[in-house]
Amino acid sequence: MDPDSHKPSLLERLSALLIREPEDREQLLRLLHGAFERNLLDSDALSIIEGAMSVSDMQVRDIMVPRAQMDAVSIHDPVEKITEFVIEAAHSRYPVVGENRDDVIGILLAKELLRHYAGKEFDLRDTLRPAVFIPESKRLNVLLREFRASRNHMAIVVDEYGGISGLITIEDVLEQIVGDIEDEYDFDEAAGNIVLDNAGRYRVKALTEIGDFNAAFGTSLSDEDYATIGGLVIHQLGRLPKRNEVLMLDNLRLQVLRADSRRVHTLLVDQQRSLALNPAE
């Protein structure tokens, strides 16, 4: 009998590969990558599955915005000052604090400020939504279920002593699964890499080549080891930065506007010198 007659066909081997139950997560990932290599999954689907699997292993402390980088509003500030801050920070929700950052009174939705400018009666305390407090150790998959059930979009993170250690939003969690989520403050894909905003600062895509960045801002940053400004920021910090983290480079203040656990997306640049050219042109 021909020994080759007992060899399974390609279809049989592929079926066995896909039907066989994986014994652990590593084997499951190998199966998924094998399916991707055989064009049974596209790269987006594979990335989402991997992100969903990683969320169950992550805790709130892994991705939260740290206390020092929270954009919080003081209950004692006048509406005009709050509005100016809200326009500059460009978020849709803000924790409102009392005497200090451990005294979170509630959550302000930026759209509530429209009542004041529409001439309607406005009292900041009356507009606040209740703040939700969660521990640093809460698993992201559990938090996502709670966000969906309560339709809440923001939670305040507390440490073991009850102090405020940061905040987290539903967008932060979802971005661990699907990658960066564009919102109304993100770039239009058709826009340039360096765009002047209404506050006189520049929104810069992290994929902007360092040569173009130097030409726009009159800097002399080296592009020998890193081709993009995002890569240089990661190198300078020695790690992936968190959202709102600030770095000084060659007399420029760079704030991370958008970043996830995989890469940097957008930077906010305040210039301390005259521009070599107008990036908005």
N, C-alpha and C positions, 0 to 999 in steps of 0.2 A: 504494500500500500504506500502510496506517495505521502511522505511525512508532511508535505506542504498542504495536503488536503485537510489537515486538522487545524491549520492556522485560521483564526477568526478574520473575517473581512474587516475592511476599514470602517464600515458602517457599524458592525458589531462592536468593534473596539471603542468607537465614539459613543455608542449607546451605553456601553458598560461604564465608561468614564462619567457620563452625566447621570446615570441612574444610581451609581454607587453612592451610599450615604457617607458623607465625610465624618471622620471620627473626632475632629477638633476644628477650631477656627482656622488654624494655619492650613489645614487640608482643604477647607472650604474656599479659602482665598486662592489657593493654587488651582482649584477647579474653576473658579471664576476667571482667573487670569488665562487659564487654558481656553475657556469659552471665548474670551476676548480675542485671543490670538487666532481662533478659528472663525472670527467674525460672527459669533453667535450673540455677542454683546458689543455695543459701541462704547467708546471711551467715556461718554457722559454717564451712561447707565452704570458702568463699572465704578466710576468715581462716586456716584451717589450711593451705591450699595456699600462701598468701603466706608464712606462717611457715616452712613447709618449704623454700621457695625461699630465704628470707633466711638460714637456718641455714648453708647452704653458703658464704655470704660472710662469716660471722662466725668469730672466733677465740675461744679460751678466755678471753683477757684481757678480752674485751668484756663478759662476764657473770659472771666469777668473783667469789667473796666475797674481798675483799682481806685480806691477812695481818693487818692491824690489827683486822679485824672477825671473825676466825675464833674460834669457840668451841672452844678446845682444852683438853684435860685434861692435867695434869702427872702423870707416872709416879710422882712422889714424894709425891703427896697421899694421905691416907688415904681409904678407901672411903666413909666417911660424908661427907667434904667433896666428893668426886666426885659422889656421889648427889645432894647438895643442889644442886650446879651443874647437873647433868643435868636435874633437875626444873625449875629456873629457866629454862634455855635451851630446853628442850622440843624437842630434836632426837632422831633415832633413831641417829645415828652421830657420833662425835667423833674428831678426830685426837688422838693422845696424844704429848706431847713430853717430851724429857728435860731437858737443861740450858737450852735456849732454844727459840724457835719454829722455828729452822732444823734442829733435831734431832727430826724426826718419827719416832717409833719404830714406830707402827702405828695401826690404827683400832679404836676401841672401839665395839661395839654396845651401846646402852643396856640392852637386854634381858639382857645377860650379868650385870648387877648383881643380877638376881633370884637368882642362885646363892648370893650372899653372904647375902641375907636369907632364903633358904630353908634356911640352916644347912649348905650344902654347901661343900666345899673351894673356896676362891677365891684365885687369884693373878692380879693384873691383867695381868702380862706374858704369862701363858699364854693369856689370853682374847683377845688382840689379833689382828686380821686384818692381813695384810700391807698396807702402804700402796702405792698405785700413784702414780708420779710422772710428770707430763706437762709439756711446755713450754707457755709462754703462747701460742705461735703456732699450736698445734694447731687445726685446723678443727673446728667443732662437729659437722658431719655425720660426720667420721671418728671423733671421740670417741664419738658415739652408737653407732656400729657396734661399737666396742671395748667399750663398756659392755654392750651386748646380748650380745656373744660371751663375755665373761668373767663376766657376771652380777654385775659389780661396780657399786656405786652411788655411790662417791665417789672422787675423785682429788685428789692434792695437786699444786698448780701451782708450778713452779720457774722462775726467771728464767735468763738466759743464763750467770750465774755460779754456778748451782747453789743459790742461796738460795731460801727459800720465799717465794712472792709471793701465795699465796692457796689457795683450794680451790674445787672445783666438784662438783656432784652430777648424777646423771642427771635428777633432777627439774628442775634449772635449765635443762638442755638441752631437755627436753620442753616446758617452759613457753614457750620461744621459738616452738614450733610450735603448740601448742594453747591457749596462754594459761595462766592460773593454774590449778594443780592443787590441789584441796582434800586435806588430810590430816587425821589425827586431832587436830591442834592447831588447825585452822581453826574458824571459827564455824559453828554450825548456822544454816542460813538462817532458821530460825524464831526465833532468838535476837535480842535487841535489838542496837542499834548500839554500845552501850557496856556491856561486861560485866566484872564483877569476877572475877579469877581467884583461885586458891588461894593465891597469893603476895602478895595484897593490891594487885596492880596492875590496870590496866584495859586490856582489849583493845578497840580502837576501830576500827570499819570506816571506811575512808578516805572513803567516801561520806557519812559523818555530816555534816549541815549545821552550819556554824560556829555558828549561833545555838544549836543544841542542845548543841554542845560547850561553848560559853560557859556555858550554863545549868547543865550538869553539873559543870563544874570551876571555876566562879566566875571565869573569865577574861574578857577584854574584847577578843578578837581581832576584827579588822575583817572584815566579809563584803561589803564594797563591790565588791571586784574578783573574789573567789573565793567560791563558795557552799559548798564542802566543805572539811573539814580536810585531805584529801589534796591538793586543789588548792593550798591555802595552803602545805603542806610543799614541794611542787614549786616554787612561786614563791620561797620563802625560800632554797632550795638553788640555784635557777637551772637545774635539770636534774631528770631522773628519778632518784630515789635508788636505792641498792642495798640489798639485804636486810641488816639489822642496823645500818644507818647511824643515827646518833643526832643529834637536833636539839633545842635548848632553845628553848621558846616560852613567854614569860610565866610563868617559874618552873616550867614543866612539862618533864619529860624525855620526849621522844617518840622511840621506837625503831621503825624500820621492820621489822615482822615478815615481811610478805610483799609482794613487788613483782616485776614482770617488766619487760620492755623496753617495755611499753605503758602501764602505769599502776601506781599504788600500791593495795594491797588492804587491808592491816591494819596498825595501829599499836599499840604497847605504850606505855602512858602511866603514868609514875610521878608522882604528885602531890606537890607540896612545900607544899601548903596545905590547909585544910579544904574539903571539897566543899560546894557550894551545895545539892546534893541527892544522893541515892544513885542513881547510874546503873543499878544492878542492879535497882532496883525497877520 
